[in-house]
Amino acid sequence: MTLPEDIYSQRILELAAALPRTARLTAPEATAMAHSKLCGSRVTVDLTMAGDTVSDYGQSVKACLLGQSSASVMGREIIGSSAEELRQVGAAMRKMLKAGGPPPEGRWSDLAVLEPVRDYKARHASTLLVFDAVEEAIAKIEASRAAATQASRPAEHV
């Protein structure tokens, strides 16, 4: 079993201290907030996409070191990521924490530092906040675009 001090490694401290993209966007396509009722952590994200790819991102992170570490990696890697890639990373994180799956790989491999959190269910929500918020913002953008496409179609006469 992981000891509590194993969760707060030097690398987690470094990631949390290097939180990027903390300025909120002035004109985001979507904003989403995720909140952990258990610990009070909160992450708000602003997102702009060019097609299916993230073109700009801002975040406000009022969270514990675990939430800050996740948000740090997200802020560093999100620009240029597709909606599908971000959903896959979020799914991999949930599987890693809740079902013993492997950590994300490639440019998201720094998230492996959060693997010890798996043994502390009470810390899962705060670790996953940024993924929840990003996925919600993507869904809002996709819904808005779908509605705009539907509205621009000429009405069919029956």
C-alpha positions as CSV (number, residue, x, y, z in Angstrom):
1,M,0.0,0.0,0.0
2,T,1.1,3.5,-0.8
3,L,2.0,5.6,2.2
4,P,0.5,9.1,2.4
5,E,3.9,10.7,2.0
6,D,4.4,8.8,-1.3
7,I,1.5,10.8,-2.8
8,Y,3.3,14.1,-2.3
9,S,6.5,13.4,-4.0
10,Q,9.1,16.0,-5.1
11,R,7.9,15.7,-8.7
12,I,4.3,16.5,-7.7
13,L,5.5,19.5,-5.7
14,E,7.5,20.6,-8.8
15,L,4.5,20.2,-11.2
16,A,2.2,22.1,-8.8
17,A,4.7,24.9,-8.5
18,A,5.0,25.2,-12.3
19,L,1.3,25.7,-13.0
20,P,1.1,27.2,-16.5
21,R,-1.7,29.1,-18.3
22,T,-3.2,30.6,-15.2
23,A,-4.6,33.6,-17.0
24,R,-8.2,33.3,-17.9
25,L,-9.2,33.8,-21.6
26,T,-11.0,37.0,-22.5
27,A,-13.2,35.4,-25.1
28,P,-13.3,31.6,-24.7
29,E,-15.6,29.5,-26.8
30,A,-16.5,27.7,-23.6
31,T,-15.9,27.8,-19.8
32,A,-16.4,24.9,-17.5
33,M,-15.9,24.4,-13.8
34,A,-15.3,21.2,-11.8
35,H,-15.6,21.1,-8.0
36,S,-14.7,18.5,-5.4
37,K,-17.3,18.6,-2.6
38,L,-15.0,16.5,-0.4
39,C,-12.1,18.8,-0.2
40,G,-13.4,22.1,-1.8
41,S,-10.9,22.0,-4.7
42,R,-12.1,23.9,-7.8
43,V,-10.8,24.1,-11.3
44,T,-12.2,26.5,-13.9
45,V,-11.1,26.2,-17.5
46,D,-11.5,28.4,-20.6
47,L,-11.2,26.8,-24.0
48,T,-11.0,27.8,-27.6
49,M,-10.7,25.3,-30.5
50,A,-9.8,25.6,-34.1
51,G,-11.8,22.7,-35.6
52,D,-11.2,19.7,-33.3
53,T,-7.9,21.1,-31.9
54,V,-7.4,23.2,-28.8
55,S,-6.0,26.6,-29.9
56,D,-6.1,28.4,-26.6
57,Y,-6.6,27.6,-22.9
58,G,-6.7,29.3,-19.6
59,Q,-7.3,28.0,-16.1
60,S,-8.0,29.0,-12.6
61,V,-6.9,26.4,-10.1
62,K,-7.9,26.5,-6.5
63,A,-6.9,23.0,-5.6
64,C,-4.7,20.8,-3.5
65,L,-1.3,19.7,-4.8
66,L,-2.8,16.8,-6.6
67,G,-5.3,18.9,-8.5
68,Q,-2.6,21.5,-9.2
69,S,-0.2,18.8,-10.5
70,S,-2.9,17.4,-12.9
71,A,-3.7,21.0,-14.1
72,S,0.0,21.7,-14.5
73,V,0.4,18.9,-17.0
74,M,-2.9,19.8,-18.7
75,G,-1.8,23.4,-19.1
76,R,1.5,22.4,-20.5
77,E,0.2,19.8,-23.0
78,I,-3.3,20.9,-24.1
79,I,-2.5,23.3,-26.9
80,G,-2.6,21.3,-30.2
81,S,-4.5,18.4,-28.6
82,S,-7.6,17.1,-30.2
83,A,-10.9,16.6,-28.4
84,E,-10.5,12.8,-28.8
85,E,-7.0,12.8,-27.4
86,L,-8.2,14.8,-24.4
87,R,-11.0,12.4,-23.8
88,Q,-8.6,9.4,-24.0
89,V,-6.2,11.0,-21.5
90,G,-9.1,11.6,-19.1
91,A,-10.3,8.1,-19.5
92,A,-6.8,6.7,-19.0
93,M,-6.5,8.8,-15.7
94,R,-9.9,7.5,-14.5
95,K,-8.9,3.9,-15.3
96,M,-5.5,4.4,-13.7
97,L,-7.0,5.6,-10.4
98,K,-10.1,3.6,-10.2
99,A,-9.3,0.3,-12.0
100,G,-5.6,-0.1,-11.8
101,G,-4.9,0.7,-15.4
102,P,-1.6,2.0,-16.8
103,P,-0.9,5.7,-16.7
104,P,-1.1,7.8,-19.8
105,E,1.9,7.7,-22.1
106,G,3.7,9.9,-24.6
107,R,3.6,13.6,-23.9
108,W,1.1,12.9,-21.0
109,S,3.5,10.5,-19.2
110,D,4.2,13.0,-16.4
111,L,0.7,12.1,-15.1
112,A,2.2,8.7,-14.0
113,V,3.5,10.6,-11.0
114,L,-0.1,10.6,-9.7
115,E,-0.4,6.8,-9.9
116,P,0.0,6.4,-6.1
117,V,-3.2,8.3,-5.6
118,R,-5.0,5.1,-6.7
119,D,-4.8,3.9,-3.1
120,Y,-6.6,7.0,-1.7
121,K,-10.1,7.1,-3.2
122,A,-10.8,10.4,-1.3
123,R,-8.2,12.1,-3.4
124,H,-9.4,10.8,-6.9
125,A,-11.9,13.6,-7.4
126,S,-9.4,16.4,-6.9
127,T,-6.9,14.7,-9.1
128,L,-9.4,14.4,-11.9
129,L,-11.0,17.9,-11.7
130,V,-9.1,19.4,-14.7
131,F,-10.1,16.4,-16.9
132,D,-13.7,16.8,-15.9
133,A,-13.7,20.5,-16.7
134,V,-11.8,20.2,-20.0
135,E,-14.2,17.5,-21.2
136,E,-17.2,19.6,-20.2
137,A,-15.8,22.6,-22.1
138,I,-15.2,20.5,-25.2
139,A,-18.8,19.1,-25.0
140,K,-20.1,22.7,-24.7
141,I,-18.2,23.8,-27.8
142,E,-19.4,20.7,-29.7
143,A,-23.0,21.3,-28.7
144,S,-22.8,25.0,-29.6
145,R,-21.4,24.2,-33.0
146,A,-24.0,21.5,-33.7
147,A,-26.8,23.9,-32.7
148,A,-25.3,26.6,-35.0
149,T,-25.1,24.1,-37.9
150,Q,-28.7,23.0,-37.3
151,A,-29.9,26.7,-37.2
152,S,-28.1,27.5,-40.4
153,R,-29.9,24.8,-42.4
154,P,-32.9,25.9,-44.4
155,A,-36.2,24.7,-43.0
156,E,-37.8,21.8,-44.8
157,H,-41.2,22.3,-46.1
158,V,-43.5,19.3,-45.9
